[in-house]
Amino acid sequence: MNGNGRRVAIVEGCRTPFARSGTAFRNLSAVELGKVAVRELVSRTDLDVSQVDHVVYGTVVQSVQEPNIAREVTLGAGIPPSVPAFTVGRACASSNQAITSGAEQIMAGVADVVIAGGAESLTDVPILFSPEMRNALVRASKARSLGERVAAFAAIRPRHLAPITPAIAEPTTGLTMGESAEKMARENGISREEQDRWALRSHQLAAAATADGRLTREIAPVFVPPKYEEVVTQDNGIRADTSLEKLAALKPVFDRKYGTVTAGNASPLTDGASAVLLMSEEKAKAMGYEPLGYIRSYAYASLDPGDQLLQGPVYAAPVALDRAGISMKDIDLLEIHEAFAAQVLSNLQWWDSDRIAKERLGRDKAIGIPPEDRINVMGGSIAIGHPFGATGGRVTVTLLNELKRRGGQFGMVSVCAAGAMGFVMIVERA
């Protein structure tokens, strides 16, 4: 990550609270949430917005009315309208893509200051009509008389009125993410008890980090419309009072007879946004900033969606570590996105397997894993939540803040994504 000799600094980052869909942010779009995160970032850094060269923002379920979320966030967050912006999408790694796309602009020498991040509202999702109903509406819009408008709907039947909502499923296989997680749990021998233990750990650590302020320090308060009297200041999905007994009582969701994946050991549908300030090292120093850290390396990888869908990080991690010139033993903290407990445990299992290294990765031995007390030390997406387009920014900022607090040097971000993709980034302090 030294293109043209330019090292990319992550100066600061923040996010909105993450709220379960249909709850606190039900009246806010992804664009509005993104504006809150970017405004807070500018405020925290006392950034002269005239210095911003580009805005890159990610989302997954795009708005039909605001398809370029990056541009709308730019215009609504006080960034000069002369600053160009573009939207990226790489499923659950969309804000990771925004960060690396921004970093690449800096490395290429075409930008010095980039705001990156992502947002998602899984409350405010587009609802589609059936093709028959859609075609009838188009014909009716072109009609020149009342009779022609009525005729346009002559072939419409009740079944054509059923709405179509976005599915969290693989187009190539038809399997939902949850069904894919069940497959991984089954093929890797991940038990229900192991999954529930990891979920409990996530909630307990996130609750502790919320209570002592480590987690909430990265959060921008959100004043909720329409009256703006309610202020959301923390994530609302963290269950400090949960237990193994409560988790064990939940029924499987995706395979009701033999399954192990439940609502308790999976990340919930969530609304939220994140934002990160990137600069060239030279620019950061010239403007008097002390960066949270620097991007050392990163890698994207993918596999066949019909295989183990969420194992992409297993393929990306060795490449990112090699590019960074370090090994897993050098990693002080690992922040791994928790789509499902089954996915986290499967990723860790494969990273630590010599057999997988030889058969899957063409490597002599496994890269290994850090001790558990260095992984997701403030909980993860199972407790905190997972707004698809925002999570990558959240895990990056969470990792860097804790790395700074502990005085560590190297951290690793790992994110699995739909489409059987994976992302791993190595960050460093100093």
C-alpha positions as a Markdown table, in Angstrom:
| # | Residue | x | y | z |
|---|---|---|---|---|
| 1 | Met | 0.0 | 0.0 | 0.0 |
| 2 | Asn | 2.7 | 2.5 | -1.0 |
| 3 | Gly | 1.7 | 3.4 | -4.5 |
| 4 | Asn | 3.9 | 6.2 | -5.8 |
| 5 | Gly | 5.5 | 6.1 | -2.3 |
| 6 | Arg | 2.2 | 7.3 | -0.8 |
| 7 | Arg | 1.0 | 5.6 | 2.4 |
| 8 | Val | -2.7 | 5.8 | 3.1 |
| 9 | Ala | -3.7 | 7.0 | 6.5 |
| 10 | Ile | -7.0 | 6.3 | 8.2 |
| 11 | Val | -7.4 | 9.5 | 10.1 |
| 12 | Glu | -10.7 | 9.0 | 11.9 |
| 13 | Gly | -14.0 | 7.3 | 11.6 |
| 14 | Cys | -17.4 | 7.1 | 13.2 |
| 15 | Arg | -20.9 | 5.7 | 12.7 |
| 16 | Thr | -24.5 | 6.0 | 13.6 |
| 17 | Pro | -25.9 | 3.7 | 16.2 |
| 18 | Phe | -26.9 | 0.4 | 14.6 |
| 19 | Ala | -30.7 | -0.2 | 15.0 |
| 20 | Arg | -32.7 | -3.3 | 14.3 |
| 21 | Ser | -34.8 | -2.7 | 11.2 |
| 22 | Gly | -38.2 | -1.4 | 11.8 |
| 23 | Thr | -37.3 | 0.2 | 15.1 |
| 24 | Ala | -35.5 | 3.5 | 15.9 |
| 25 | Phe | -34.6 | 4.4 | 12.3 |
| 26 | Arg | -37.8 | 3.4 | 10.6 |
| 27 | Asn | -38.4 | 6.9 | 9.4 |
| 28 | Leu | -34.8 | 7.4 | 8.1 |
| 29 | Ser | -33.4 | 6.4 | 4.7 |
| 30 | Ala | -29.9 | 5.1 | 4.1 |
| 31 | Val | -29.1 | 8.5 | 2.6 |
| 32 | Glu | -30.2 | 10.4 | 5.7 |
| 33 | Leu | -28.2 | 8.0 | 7.9 |
| 34 | Gly | -25.2 | 8.5 | 5.7 |
| 35 | Lys | -25.5 | 12.3 | 6.1 |
| 36 | Val | -25.4 | 11.9 | 9.9 |
| 37 | Ala | -22.3 | 9.8 | 9.8 |
| 38 | Val | -20.4 | 12.1 | 7.4 |
| 39 | Arg | -21.4 | 15.3 | 9.2 |
| 40 | Glu | -20.2 | 13.8 | 12.5 |
| 41 | Leu | -16.9 | 12.8 | 10.8 |
| 42 | Val | -16.3 | 16.3 | 9.6 |
| 43 | Ser | -17.2 | 17.7 | 13.0 |
| 44 | Arg | -14.9 | 15.4 | 14.9 |
| 45 | Thr | -12.0 | 16.1 | 12.7 |
| 46 | Asp | -12.7 | 19.8 | 12.4 |
| 47 | Leu | -12.1 | 19.1 | 8.7 |
| 48 | Asp | -11.9 | 21.9 | 6.2 |
| 49 | Val | -14.3 | 20.4 | 3.6 |
| 50 | Ser | -12.7 | 22.4 | 0.8 |
| 51 | Gln | -9.8 | 20.0 | 1.1 |
| 52 | Val | -12.0 | 16.9 | 0.3 |
| 53 | Asp | -11.1 | 15.5 | -3.2 |
| 54 | His | -13.6 | 12.7 | -3.4 |
| 55 | Val | -16.4 | 10.9 | -1.6 |
| 56 | Val | -16.8 | 7.1 | -2.1 |
| 57 | Tyr | -19.8 | 5.4 | -0.4 |
| 58 | Gly | -21.2 | 1.9 | -0.4 |
| 59 | Thr | -24.7 | 0.4 | -0.2 |
| 60 | Val | -26.3 | -2.9 | -1.1 |
| 61 | Val | -30.0 | -2.4 | -1.5 |
| 62 | Gln | -30.0 | 0.7 | -3.6 |
| 63 | Ser | -32.8 | 3.2 | -3.6 |
| 64 | Val | -34.6 | 3.6 | -6.9 |
| 65 | Gln | -35.0 | 7.3 | -6.3 |
| 66 | Glu | -31.5 | 8.0 | -5.0 |
| 67 | Pro | -29.3 | 5.4 | -6.9 |
| 68 | Asn | -26.0 | 7.3 | -6.3 |
| 69 | Ile | -26.1 | 7.4 | -2.5 |
| 70 | Ala | -22.5 | 8.8 | -2.4 |
| 71 | Arg | -23.6 | 12.0 | -4.3 |
| 72 | Glu | -26.7 | 12.5 | -2.2 |
| 73 | Val | -24.7 | 12.1 | 1.0 |
| 74 | Thr | -22.1 | 14.5 | -0.3 |
| 75 | Leu | -24.6 | 17.2 | -1.1 |
| 76 | Gly | -26.5 | 16.7 | 2.2 |
| 77 | Ala | -23.5 | 16.6 | 4.5 |
| 78 | Gly | -22.0 | 20.0 | 3.8 |
| 79 | Ile | -19.4 | 18.8 | 1.4 |
| 80 | Pro | -18.9 | 21.3 | -1.5 |
| 81 | Pro | -21.0 | 20.3 | -4.6 |
| 82 | Ser | -17.8 | 20.5 | -6.7 |
| 83 | Val | -16.5 | 17.4 | -4.9 |
| 84 | Pro | -17.2 | 14.3 | -7.1 |
| 85 | Ala | -18.7 | 11.2 | -5.6 |
| 86 | Phe | -19.4 | 7.6 | -6.6 |
| 87 | Thr | -21.2 | 4.6 | -5.1 |
| 88 | Val | -19.8 | 1.1 | -4.8 |
| 89 | Gly | -21.3 | -2.2 | -4.1 |
| 90 | Arg | -19.7 | -5.5 | -3.0 |
| 91 | Ala | -22.5 | -7.0 | -0.9 |
| 92 | Cys | -21.6 | -7.0 | 2.8 |
| 93 | Ala | -18.1 | -5.7 | 2.0 |
| 94 | Ser | -19.4 | -2.5 | 0.3 |
| 95 | Ser | -17.9 | 0.0 | 2.7 |
| 96 | Asn | -14.7 | -2.0 | 2.6 |
| 97 | Gln | -14.8 | -1.5 | -1.1 |
| 98 | Ala | -15.4 | 2.2 | -0.6 |
| 99 | Ile | -12.4 | 2.4 | 1.7 |
| 100 | Thr | -10.0 | 0.6 | -0.7 |
| 101 | Ser | -11.4 | 2.5 | -3.7 |
| 102 | Gly | -10.6 | 5.7 | -1.9 |
| 103 | Ala | -7.2 | 4.5 | -0.8 |
| 104 | Glu | -6.4 | 3.6 | -4.4 |
| 105 | Gln | -7.2 | 7.1 | -5.5 |
| 106 | Ile | -4.8 | 8.4 | -2.9 |
| 107 | Met | -2.1 | 5.9 | -3.9 |
| 108 | Ala | -2.5 | 6.8 | -7.6 |
| 109 | Gly | -1.9 | 10.5 | -6.7 |
| 110 | Val | -5.2 | 11.8 | -7.9 |
| 111 | Ala | -6.5 | 12.6 | -4.4 |
| 112 | Asp | -5.1 | 13.5 | -1.0 |
| 113 | Val | -8.3 | 13.5 | 1.0 |
| 114 | Val | -11.2 | 11.0 | 0.6 |
| 115 | Ile | -14.3 | 10.4 | 2.7 |
| 116 | Ala | -15.4 | 6.8 | 2.5 |
| 117 | Gly | -18.0 | 4.6 | 4.1 |
| 118 | Gly | -21.5 | 3.2 | 3.6 |
| 119 | Ala | -25.1 | 3.0 | 4.7 |
| 120 | Glu | -28.0 | 0.7 | 4.7 |
| 121 | Ser | -31.7 | 0.9 | 5.6 |
| 122 | Leu | -33.1 | -2.6 | 5.6 |
| 123 | Thr | -36.4 | -1.0 | 6.8 |
| 124 | Asp | -36.6 | 1.2 | 3.7 |
| 125 | Val | -36.3 | -1.4 | 1.0 |
| 126 | Pro | -37.8 | -1.2 | -2.5 |
| 127 | Ile | -40.9 | -3.3 | -3.1 |
| 128 | Leu | -41.3 | -4.4 | -6.7 |
| 129 | Phe | -44.3 | -5.4 | -8.8 |
| 130 | Ser | -44.6 | -8.6 | -10.8 |
| 131 | Pro | -43.5 | -8.2 | -14.5 |
| 132 | Glu | -47.1 | -8.5 | -15.6 |
| 133 | Met | -48.2 | -5.7 | -13.3 |
| 134 | Arg | -45.2 | -3.6 | -14.2 |
| 135 | Asn | -45.9 | -3.9 | -17.9 |
| 136 | Ala | -49.5 | -3.0 | -17.3 |
| 137 | Leu | -48.5 | 0.2 | -15.5 |
| 138 | Val | -46.2 | 1.2 | -18.3 |
| 139 | Arg | -48.9 | 0.6 | -20.9 |
| 140 | Ala | -51.4 | 2.6 | -18.7 |
| 141 | Ser | -48.9 | 5.5 | -18.4 |
| 142 | Lys | -48.8 | 5.7 | -22.2 |
| 143 | Ala | -52.5 | 5.5 | -22.7 |
| 144 | Arg | -54.3 | 8.4 | -24.3 |
| 145 | Ser | -57.8 | 7.7 | -23.0 |
| 146 | Leu | -59.6 | 6.3 | -20.0 |
| 147 | Gly | -60.6 | 3.3 | -22.1 |
| 148 | Glu | -56.9 | 2.5 | -23.0 |
| 149 | Arg | -55.9 | 2.8 | -19.3 |
| 150 | Val | -58.6 | 0.3 | -18.3 |
| 151 | Ala | -57.6 | -2.0 | -21.1 |
| 152 | Ala | -54.0 | -2.0 | -20.0 |
| 153 | Phe | -55.0 | -3.9 | -16.8 |
| 154 | Ala | -57.4 | -6.3 | -18.5 |
| 155 | Ala | -55.0 | -9.3 | -18.2 |
| 156 | Ile | -54.1 | -8.6 | -14.6 |
| 157 | Arg | -55.1 | -11.3 | -12.1 |
| 158 | Pro | -54.9 | -11.3 | -8.3 |
| 159 | Arg | -51.6 | -13.3 | -8.4 |
| 160 | His | -50.0 | -10.5 | -10.3 |
| 161 | Leu | -50.6 | -8.0 | -7.4 |
| 162 | Ala | -48.4 | -9.8 | -5.0 |
| 163 | Pro | -45.3 | -7.6 | -4.2 |
| 164 | Ile | -41.8 | -8.8 | -4.7 |
| 165 | Thr | -39.3 | -7.9 | -1.9 |
| 166 | Pro | -35.5 | -8.2 | -2.2 |
| 167 | Ala | -34.3 | -11.7 | -1.2 |
| 168 | Ile | -31.2 | -12.3 | 0.8 |
| 169 | Ala | -30.4 | -15.3 | -1.4 |
| 170 | Glu | -27.9 | -16.3 | -4.0 |
| 171 | Pro | -29.2 | -16.0 | -7.6 |
| 172 | Thr | -26.9 | -18.8 | -8.7 |
| 173 | Thr | -28.0 | -21.3 | -6.1 |
| 174 | Gly | -31.3 | -20.1 | -4.7 |
| 175 | Leu | -30.0 | -20.6 | -1.2 |
| 176 | Thr | -30.5 | -17.9 | 1.4 |
| 177 | Met | -27.6 | -16.7 | 3.5 |
| 178 | Gly | -29.0 | -18.6 | 6.4 |
| 179 | Glu | -29.3 | -21.8 | 4.5 |
| 180 | Ser | -25.7 | -21.4 | 3.4 |
| 181 | Ala | -24.7 | -20.9 | 7.0 |
| 182 | Glu | -26.5 | -24.1 | 7.9 |
| 183 | Lys | -24.6 | -25.9 | 5.2 |
| 184 | Met | -21.3 | -24.6 | 6.5 |
| 185 | Ala | -22.2 | -25.7 | 10.1 |
| 186 | Arg | -23.1 | -29.1 | 8.9 |
| 187 | Glu | -20.1 | -29.7 | 6.7 |
| 188 | Asn | -17.6 | -28.3 | 9.2 |
| 189 | Gly | -19.1 | -30.0 | 12.3 |
| 190 | Ile | -20.0 | -26.7 | 14.0 |
| 191 | Ser | -22.5 | -27.6 | 16.8 |
| 192 | Arg | -25.4 | -25.6 | 18.0 |
| 193 | Glu | -23.7 | -25.2 | 21.4 |
| 194 | Glu | -20.6 | -23.7 | 19.8 |
| 195 | Gln | -22.7 | -21.2 | 17.8 |
| 196 | Asp | -24.7 | -20.2 | 20.9 |
| 197 | Arg | -21.5 | -19.8 | 23.0 |
| 198 | Trp | -20.1 | -17.5 | 20.3 |
| 199 | Ala | -23.3 | -15.5 | 20.1 |
| 200 | Leu | -23.4 | -15.1 | 23.9 |
| 201 | Arg | -19.8 | -13.9 | 23.8 |
| 202 | Ser | -20.7 | -11.3 | 21.2 |
| 203 | His | -23.5 | -9.9 | 23.3 |
| 204 | Gln | -21.5 | -9.9 | 26.6 |
| 205 | Leu | -18.4 | -8.2 | 25.1 |
| 206 | Ala | -20.5 | -5.6 | 23.2 |
| 207 | Ala | -22.5 | -4.9 | 26.4 |
| 208 | Ala | -19.3 | -4.4 | 28.4 |
| 209 | Ala | -17.8 | -2.1 | 25.7 |
| 210 | Thr | -21.0 | -0.1 | 25.6 |
| 211 | Ala | -21.1 | 0.3 | 29.3 |
| 212 | Asp | -17.5 | 1.5 | 29.6 |
| 213 | Gly | -17.8 | 3.8 | 26.6 |
| 214 | Arg | -15.3 | 2.1 | 24.3 |
| 215 | Leu | -18.0 | 1.2 | 21.7 |
| 216 | Thr | -20.1 | 4.3 | 22.1 |
| 217 | Arg | -17.2 | 6.7 | 21.5 |
| 218 | Glu | -17.4 | 5.9 | 17.8 |
| 219 | Ile | -21.1 | 6.6 | 17.6 |
| 220 | Ala | -22.8 | 9.8 | 16.4 |
| 221 | Pro | -26.1 | 10.5 | 18.1 |
| 222 | Val | -29.1 | 10.5 | 15.8 |
| 223 | Phe | -32.1 | 12.8 | 16.4 |
| 224 | Val | -35.1 | 10.8 | 15.0 |
| 225 | Pro | -37.7 | 12.5 | 12.8 |
| 226 | Pro | -40.4 | 13.6 | 12.5 |
| 227 | Lys | -40.3 | 15.5 | 15.9 |
| 228 | Tyr | -36.6 | 15.1 | 16.5 |
| 229 | Glu | -37.2 | 14.7 | 20.3 |
| 230 | Glu | -35.9 | 11.1 | 20.5 |
| 231 | Val | -32.1 | 10.8 | 20.4 |
| 232 | Val | -30.5 | 7.4 | 19.7 |
| 233 | Thr | -27.0 | 7.1 | 21.2 |
| 234 | Gln | -26.2 | 3.4 | 21.2 |
| 235 | Asp | -26.9 | 0.2 | 19.4 |
| 236 | Asn | -30.3 | -1.4 | 20.2 |
| 237 | Gly | -29.6 | -5.0 | 19.3 |
| 238 | Ile | -27.2 | -5.8 | 22.2 |
| 239 | Arg | -28.7 | -8.1 | 24.7 |
| 240 | Ala | -26.9 | -7.7 | 28.0 |
| 241 | Asp | -29.3 | -10.1 | 29.7 |
| 242 | Thr | -29.1 | -13.0 | 27.3 |
| 243 | Ser | -27.8 | -16.4 | 28.4 |
| 244 | Leu | -26.9 | -19.8 | 27.0 |
| 245 | Glu | -30.3 | -21.0 | 28.3 |
| 246 | Lys | -32.2 | -18.3 | 26.5 |
| 247 | Leu | -30.2 | -18.8 | 23.3 |
| 248 | Ala | -30.7 | -22.6 | 23.4 |
| 249 | Ala | -34.5 | -22.1 | 23.7 |
| 250 | Leu | -34.7 | -20.4 | 20.3 |
| 251 | Lys | -35.9 | -22.6 | 17.4 |
| 252 | Pro | -33.8 | -23.0 | 14.1 |
| 253 | Val | -35.0 | -20.6 | 11.4 |
| 254 | Phe | -33.7 | -22.0 | 8.2 |
| 255 | Asp | -33.9 | -25.8 | 8.8 |
| 256 | Arg | -36.6 | -26.1 | 11.3 |
| 257 | Lys | -36.1 | -29.9 | 11.8 |
| 258 | Tyr | -32.4 | -30.4 | 11.8 |
| 259 | Gly | -30.9 | -26.9 | 11.8 |
| 260 | Thr | -28.6 | -25.1 | 14.2 |
| 261 | Val | -28.8 | -21.5 | 13.0 |
| 262 | Thr | -31.3 | -19.4 | 15.0 |
| 263 | Ala | -32.2 | -15.7 | 15.3 |
| 264 | Gly | -29.9 | -15.7 | 18.3 |
| 265 | Asn | -26.7 | -16.8 | 16.7 |
| 266 | Ala | -27.1 | -14.8 | 13.5 |
| 267 | Ser | -26.8 | -11.1 | 12.8 |
| 268 | Pro | -30.1 | -9.2 | 12.7 |
| 269 | Leu | -31.4 | -7.1 | 9.8 |
| 270 | Thr | -30.1 | -3.6 | 10.7 |
| 271 | Asp | -30.2 | 0.1 | 9.7 |
| 272 | Gly | -27.1 | 2.3 | 10.1 |
| 273 | Ala | -24.2 | 4.2 | 8.5 |
| 274 | Ser | -20.4 | 4.6 | 8.8 |
| 275 | Ala | -17.8 | 7.1 | 7.6 |
| 276 | Val | -14.0 | 7.1 | 7.5 |
| 277 | Leu | -11.6 | 9.9 | 6.6 |
| 278 | Leu | -8.7 | 8.8 | 4.4 |
| 279 | Met | -5.6 | 10.9 | 3.6 |
| 280 | Ser | -2.2 | 10.5 | 2.2 |
| 281 | Glu | 0.4 | 10.3 | 5.0 |
| 282 | Glu | 1.9 | 13.6 | 3.8 |
| 283 | Lys | -1.4 | 15.4 | 3.8 |
| 284 | Ala | -2.4 | 14.2 | 7.2 |
| 285 | Lys | 0.9 | 15.4 | 8.7 |
| 286 | Ala | 0.7 | 18.7 | 6.9 |
| 287 | Met | -2.8 | 19.3 | 8.3 |
| 288 | Gly | -1.7 | 18.3 | 11.8 |
| 289 | Tyr | -3.6 | 15.1 | 12.2 |
| 290 | Glu | -2.5 | 12.0 | 14.1 |
| 291 | Pro | -4.0 | 9.1 | 12.2 |
| 292 | Leu | -5.7 | 6.2 | 13.9 |
| 293 | Gly | -3.5 | 4.0 | 11.6 |
| 294 | Tyr | -2.4 | 3.1 | 8.1 |
| 295 | Ile | -3.5 | 0.6 | 5.5 |
| 296 | Arg | -0.8 | -2.0 | 5.2 |
| 297 | Ser | -2.4 | -4.3 | 2.7 |
| 298 | Tyr | -5.7 | -5.8 | 1.6 |
| 299 | Ala | -7.0 | -8.6 | -0.6 |
| 300 | Tyr | -10.3 | -9.7 | -2.1 |
| 301 | Ala | -11.1 | -13.3 | -2.9 |
| 302 | Ser | -14.0 | -15.4 | -4.0 |
| 303 | Leu | -15.1 | -19.0 | -4.5 |
| 304 | Asp | -18.0 | -21.0 | -6.0 |
| 305 | Pro | -21.3 | -19.9 | -4.4 |
| 306 | Gly | -22.3 | -23.5 | -4.5 |
| 307 | Asp | -19.4 | -24.4 | -2.2 |
| 308 | Gln | -19.2 | -22.9 | 1.3 |
| 309 | Leu | -20.6 | -19.4 | 0.6 |
| 310 | Leu | -19.1 | -17.4 | 3.4 |
| 311 | Gln | -15.5 | -18.8 | 3.3 |
| 312 | Gly | -14.2 | -16.0 | 1.1 |
| 313 | Pro | -12.0 | -14.5 | 3.9 |
| 314 | Val | -10.1 | -17.8 | 4.2 |
| 315 | Tyr | -8.8 | -17.3 | 0.7 |
| 316 | Ala | -8.2 | -13.6 | 1.1 |
| 317 | Ala | -6.3 | -13.7 | 4.4 |
| 318 | Pro | -3.1 | -15.4 | 3.3 |
| 319 | Val | -2.8 | -13.0 | 0.3 |
| 320 | Ala | -3.3 | -10.0 | 2.6 |
| 321 | Leu | -0.7 | -11.3 | 5.1 |
| 322 | Asp | 1.8 | -12.0 | 2.4 |
| 323 | Arg | 1.3 | -8.6 | 0.9 |
| 324 | Ala | 1.8 | -7.0 | 4.3 |
| 325 | Gly | 5.0 | -9.1 | 4.9 |
| 326 | Ile | 3.8 | -10.4 | 8.2 |
| 327 | Ser | 2.1 | -13.6 | 9.6 |
| 328 | Met | -0.9 | -14.2 | 11.7 |
| 329 | Lys | 1.4 | -14.3 | 14.8 |
| 330 | Asp | 2.0 | -10.6 | 14.3 |
| 331 | Ile | -1.7 | -9.7 | 14.4 |
| 332 | Asp | -2.5 | -8.1 | 17.7 |
| 333 | Leu | -6.3 | -7.9 | 17.2 |
| 334 | Leu | -8.7 | -9.5 | 14.7 |
| 335 | Glu | -12.0 | -8.0 | 13.9 |
| 336 | Ile | -14.1 | -10.5 | 12.0 |
| 337 | His | -17.6 | -9.7 | 10.7 |
| 338 | Glu | -20.2 | -12.0 | 12.4 |
| 339 | Ala | -22.8 | -12.7 | 9.7 |
| 340 | Phe | -23.5 | -16.0 | 11.6 |
| 341 | Ala | -21.7 | -17.7 | 14.4 |
| 342 | Ala | -21.5 | -20.7 | 12.1 |
| 343 | Gln | -19.6 | -18.6 | 9.6 |
| 344 | Val | -17.2 | -17.2 | 12.1 |
| 345 | Leu | -16.3 | -20.6 | 13.5 |
| 346 | Ser | -16.0 | -22.0 | 10.0 |
| 347 | Asn | -13.6 | -19.3 | 8.9 |
| 348 | Leu | -11.5 | -19.8 | 12.1 |
| 349 | Gln | -11.5 | -23.5 | 11.6 |
| 350 | Trp | -10.3 | -23.3 | 8.0 |
| 351 | Trp | -7.6 | -20.7 | 8.8 |
| 352 | Asp | -6.2 | -23.1 | 11.4 |
| 353 | Ser | -6.3 | -26.3 | 9.2 |
| 354 | Asp | -3.2 | -27.6 | 7.4 |
| 355 | Arg | -5.5 | -29.8 | 5.3 |
| 356 | Ile | -7.5 | -26.8 | 4.0 |
| 357 | Ala | -4.3 | -24.9 | 3.4 |
| 358 | Lys | -2.9 | -27.7 | 1.2 |
| 359 | Glu | -6.2 | -28.8 | -0.5 |
| 360 | Arg | -7.8 | -25.4 | -1.0 |
| 361 | Leu | -5.1 | -22.7 | -0.9 |
| 362 | Gly | -2.1 | -24.5 | -2.4 |
| 363 | Arg | -0.1 | -23.6 | 0.7 |
| 364 | Asp | 2.2 | -25.8 | 2.8 |
| 365 | Lys | 0.6 | -25.0 | 6.1 |
| 366 | Ala | -2.2 | -23.1 | 7.8 |
| 367 | Ile | -1.9 | -19.4 | 8.6 |
| 368 | Gly | -3.3 | -20.1 | 12.1 |
| 369 | Ile | -5.5 | -18.0 | 14.2 |
| 370 | Pro | -5.0 | -15.5 | 17.1 |
| 371 | Pro | -6.0 | -16.5 | 20.6 |
| 372 | Glu | -9.7 | -16.0 | 21.2 |
| 373 | Asp | -9.1 | -13.1 | 23.6 |
| 374 | Arg | -7.8 | -11.1 | 20.6 |
| 375 | Ile | -10.8 | -11.7 | 18.4 |
| 376 | Asn | -13.8 | -9.3 | 18.3 |
| 377 | Val | -12.9 | -8.0 | 21.8 |
| 378 | Met | -15.8 | -5.6 | 21.8 |
| 379 | Gly | -18.3 | -8.1 | 20.4 |
| 380 | Gly | -19.4 | -8.3 | 16.8 |
| 381 | Ser | -22.2 | -8.1 | 14.3 |
| 382 | Ile | -24.4 | -10.7 | 16.0 |
| 383 | Ala | -24.9 | -8.3 | 18.9 |
| 384 | Ile | -24.1 | -4.9 | 17.4 |
| 385 | Gly | -26.0 | -5.5 | 14.1 |
| 386 | His | -25.2 | -5.6 | 10.4 |
| 387 | Pro | -26.4 | -2.8 | 8.1 |
| 388 | Phe | -24.9 | -4.4 | 4.9 |
| 389 | Gly | -23.4 | -1.3 | 3.4 |
| 390 | Ala | -22.0 | 0.1 | 6.7 |
| 391 | Thr | -20.5 | -2.8 | 8.5 |
| 392 | Gly | -17.1 | -2.6 | 6.8 |
| 393 | Gly | -16.6 | 0.9 | 8.1 |
| 394 | Arg | -17.7 | -0.1 | 11.5 |
| 395 | Val | -15.3 | -3.0 | 12.0 |
| 396 | Thr | -12.4 | -0.9 | 10.6 |
| 397 | Val | -13.0 | 1.9 | 13.1 |
| 398 | Thr | -13.7 | -0.4 | 16.0 |
| 399 | Leu | -10.5 | -2.3 | 15.4 |
| 400 | Leu | -8.3 | 0.8 | 15.0 |
| 401 | Asn | -9.7 | 2.5 | 18.2 |
| 402 | Glu | -9.0 | -0.6 | 20.3 |
| 403 | Leu | -5.6 | -1.2 | 18.7 |
| 404 | Lys | -4.7 | 2.4 | 19.7 |
| 405 | Arg | -6.1 | 1.9 | 23.2 |
| 406 | Arg | -4.0 | -1.3 | 23.7 |
| 407 | Gly | -0.9 | 0.0 | 22.1 |
| 408 | Gly | -0.9 | -2.7 | 19.5 |
| 409 | Gln | 0.8 | -2.5 | 16.1 |
| 410 | Phe | -1.1 | -4.8 | 13.6 |
| 411 | Gly | -4.8 | -5.4 | 13.2 |
| 412 | Met | -6.8 | -7.5 | 10.7 |
| 413 | Val | -10.2 | -6.9 | 9.3 |
| 414 | Ser | -12.2 | -9.8 | 7.9 |
| 415 | Val | -15.5 | -9.6 | 6.1 |
| 416 | Cys | -17.5 | -12.3 | 4.3 |
| 417 | Ala | -19.9 | -11.2 | 1.6 |
| 418 | Ala | -22.7 | -12.6 | -0.6 |
| 419 | Gly | -21.7 | -14.0 | -3.9 |
| 420 | Ala | -19.1 | -16.1 | -2.0 |
| 421 | Met | -16.6 | -13.2 | -1.7 |
| 422 | Gly | -14.3 | -12.3 | 1.1 |
| 423 | Phe | -12.2 | -9.3 | 2.1 |
| 424 | Val | -9.2 | -9.0 | 4.5 |
| 425 | Met | -7.3 | -5.9 | 5.3 |
| 426 | Ile | -4.2 | -5.4 | 7.4 |
| 427 | Val | -3.9 | -2.1 | 9.3 |
| 428 | Glu | -0.9 | -0.8 | 11.3 |
| 429 | Arg | -0.3 | 1.8 | 13.9 |
| 430 | Ala | 2.7 | 4.2 | 13.3 |
